[in-house]
Amino acid sequence: MASSRIQPISFRAVMAALAGVVGLAPAALALDTGRPGPIRVNQLGYLADGPKRATLVSDAEQPVEWRLVDADGKDIAAGKSQPLGLDRASGLKVHAIDFSGVSVEGKNYRLDIGGEESFPFAIADNLYGALRTDAMSYFYPVRSGVEIDGGIVGEGYSRPAGHAGVPPNKGDTEVPCLDMATARKIFGEPITCDYRLDVSGGWYDAGDFGKYVVNGGIAVAQLMGAYERSLNAEAADAETTGDGLLRIPEARNGLPDILDEARWELDFLISMMVPDGEPLAGMVHHKVHGENWLPGPMRPDRDPEQRVLYPPSTAATLNLAAVAAQGARLFAPYDADYAEGLLQVAKRAYAAAVTHPDMIAPYSDGQNGGGDYHDPEVSDEFYWAAAELYLTTGDLEWYDRLTASPHWRGRVFSSDGINWRETAGWARLQLASVPSNLSKPDLDWIRGSVRAAAETFLAVQRGEGFGLMYRPKGGYGWGSNHSVIENMIVAAAAYDVSGKTEYLSGVREGMDYILGRNAMGMSYVTGYGTYYAHRQFALMFANSVDPSLPGPPKGALAGGPNGQPADPVAEEKLRGCAPQACYIDEWGSYSTNEIAINWNAALSWIAAFLADTEKRPATSN
């Protein structure tokens, strides 16, 4: 499984039966007692110079009095709430509480309304450095093909290498293509091959052990993007680009840690290319995963399924072209040979995609052991790949391809945010932010489009009872927390290119939603806050149903509310839920509570931005 896609009936049946397999009794998955009260706050805290708002859930039609108290119960500030009425996304009547005028730093502040207290929180000027490290360190324990060292990431996370070809694994070291009969059933034609590839390495995509190029592509792009932003933005922090930032084996090896982690995925993506001499040489296989869904929680080294390569796709090929081009310029100061190799890979992949522009991964192939990641429109991937190649080379060839794209002056930002299927927005942000040879009129227009999108998201934020930049036309979707963060990334980029503090203020307030100021009163980041998600769906992080396994690592982002729950747990327990309340922190609810590399990459980007800028002044919107 992974983000943003319908799950196959066969897997849903397996999940429904899991109660009998692993003792998934309702009591075992009940939410913690001590549910949050009516006062919803950012449970990590608020930056000293920035907005400080909370949401009160109340039917009261008149303002109510609130007090801000410190750890000793001493009054720090007081005021009256602002009734907002019905918040449609949550289905709750709410009030706004604004204590932005308080700047005295401290821990264990609480809001008090008639004796009802909020969860504690801090006011400080250094809140987000640890979240940056934890969100980015998430990728090491989900690496495939390498032993995970518990001394680095925590003893509970020690495990042998997954899919390394050691029984019971059949491994990723010599993976065949999809068999002819299955290929014909899925594609309507016998698209297959007679070679085997070593596609070990990379990151496990999400809750399952599949590895999907299009999701890996946008994930590694945004992880590298966090690094690149900190190289180029005025509000930069050298720590983000440092060696020794993350909990990885390569720390302090002379290469920035983010690039060490990115290389692990880049090398896997390259290994998915069709070899020279084959009819589709230079194209990239869409994905690799087992032939069948696994029956329940397990470590990846215990997966007995035969792994198979699915046919190449144009989208996967362009993902590799884009991220290899991006990596080429970032690795150049440290490893010129590797950087040059990445650039050649990028050009080769782009040329292959031009030759085969309509190889689309079908929607139906999610019936066998993995999701499909169907994307019928690849003009945005062509735009993204050309953008990264232009930013790296400055060559007129790539500028011409950019300006010929419908996305060059097209609308690329939507309420659903940047994602693996819609990559044009990310390309636009890169063009706006990365130094290049773009003319001033081109750059002004591009940056203006980013600011216009950010203004739209700020307007949405002002109308939401819980202060988030998300009001999707189609309702809260799969991985809504990721969409929330992607819209914040647009506003953050607008701040970087303009210096306008209203964007910075909006991003800071937007983070409140992720960290507890929401309909659930829950922080969606494991280990952050008092009441946080910790039973996210992942086969290898299933401690809540199998005590022999660890839980999700600190800094893991839960997928979040999904207005169309699509798993047996959510369908049973979330019937009739308001969109923002369609979430349950249970292991079996993969449609609301999965984890995924692209979600944590977005969290990594925004956490790095917040850490970089936390001492910068920001106006209150």
C-alpha positions, 0 to 999 in steps of 0.5 A: 500500500501507499498513498493516494490510491484505492486498495484492492479488494483482495487486500481489504479482505485480508485486513478484515480478517486480521483480527483473527490472525494477530488478535486485532481485538477492538479493545487492543486498538481503542484510542488512549483514554484521556481524550483531548478537551475542547481547547485545541492547541499546537502541542509542541508550542508557539514561536516567541515571535509569531502567531499564537492561536488556539481553537475552542470547541463550544456551542456558546454563541457569546465570547467566553473568557480564557486565561493563559497560565504558566507551569505554576498556574500563574496568570500570564494573559487573559482575554475573550474568545471570538465565536466563529460558528460552525466549522464545516470541515470539522462539523464543530462549532468553534471559537478562536483564541488569540494570545499572539501578544505573549512573547515570554518564553517558557514551558508547560503553558496551558490555556484555561477556560472555566477550569478546563485546561488545554494540553501543555505547550511551550513558547520558545524561539527554538522549537523545530530543530528536533523535528527537522532531525526526526522527520529526516531520520525517518528514512533510515529505518525504512531503508531496504537492502541493508541491516538497520543498526539499533545503536543509531536509530534505537534498539527496538528498530534493529533488524536484518537487511530486508529483501537481500535474497536471504531466505525466506526472502526471494529478494530484490537482488535478481528480480524478474519481470511480471509474468506474461499471463499477468501482464496480458491480464493487466495491460491487455498485451504481453508487456514483459521482459526476459532479464532480471535486475538487481533493484536492492536498496531504496526506501520502502514506500509506505505501509507495505514493502513495495518500492514505487518510482513515482512516489520515490521520485517526489519524496527524494526531490523534496528531501533534496529540496530541503537541502537546496533551499537551505543553500540558497534562501536568505533565511538559511541555517547551515545546520540543515545542510550539515554533516552530522544532522541525522541518525544515519550510518554515514553521519560525519563522512564528509558529505551532508547527511541529507545527500547521503540519505538521498543517494540511497534512493537515487541509486535504487531509482537508477537501478530500475532503468531498462538495460542497454540493448533492450527494446525499451532501454533507458525507460524506467520500471514503474515499481517492484513489489511482491506478487501477493499482499502479505497477511499481516505484520512482519519485518521485511526480511521475513517477507516470503513473496516473490518480487516482480518488476512491473513494466516501465512507464513514462511517468517513472522515467521522467521522475528519474530524469528530474531527480537525477538532474537535481542530484547532479548539481547538489552532488557536484561539489562533493563527488564530481564523477557521481554528479556527472553520472547522474546528469547523464542518467537524467538526459538518457531517461528524458530521451527515452521518455520522448521516444515513449511518451505514452506508456501509462501505468494502468489503474487496474494493476493494484490487484496483486500485492501493490498499488498501481500509482496510475497517472494518465497525464504526464505533461507535468512530469515532462515540465518538471524534468525539463525544469531540473535539467535547465536549472542544472545545465542552463542549456537553451535546449531545456529552456525551449522545452520548458517554454513549450510546456502547457505548464510554463504559464499554466495554473500549477497549484491546486487546493489538493497540493503537490503530490506524486501525480501532480508535480508541476507545482514542485517544478514551479517552486524550483524555478522560483527558488533555485538560482538560474539564468532565467531572465528577470521577466520570466523570474518575476512572473514565476515568483508572482505565480507562487505568491498568488497561490500563497495568497489564495492559501492564506485566504483559505486559512483565515476562513478555517476554524483550525487555521489550516491552508486546506479547503479541497474542492473534492473533500479531505482525501487520502493523505490529507495531512500531506496536502496541508503541508504541501500548501504550506510549502508554497507559502514558505517558498513565497516568503523565501522569494519575497521576504513578506512576513505574512507568509511566514506567519501563515506557515507558522500557524498552519503547523498548529493543525499538524501538531494538535490544533485540529478536530481530533485534538491530536498531533499527527507526528509521532512523539510530538505533543501530549496526545499524538498518533502512534499506531500508524499502519506499517507492516514493520512498525506494528507494535500496537498489534504485534509487541515483537515489532517496534512502533512508528519512529519518532517524527513519522507523519500520519496520513490524516483525515480521509473523507472517503474511508477505504479500509474495514476499520475506518468504514466500521468506526467512522461512518457519518464522520465530518471530513476533518474527523474522518481519522482514527489512530488504529493500525488497521486504518491504512486509508487514514493512518498510513505512513509514507516516504512522500509524506515524511519528505514534505514534513522534512521540508517544512520542518527544515524551513521552520527551523531555519526561520524560527528566529525571524520576526513574523507579523500576525495575520 
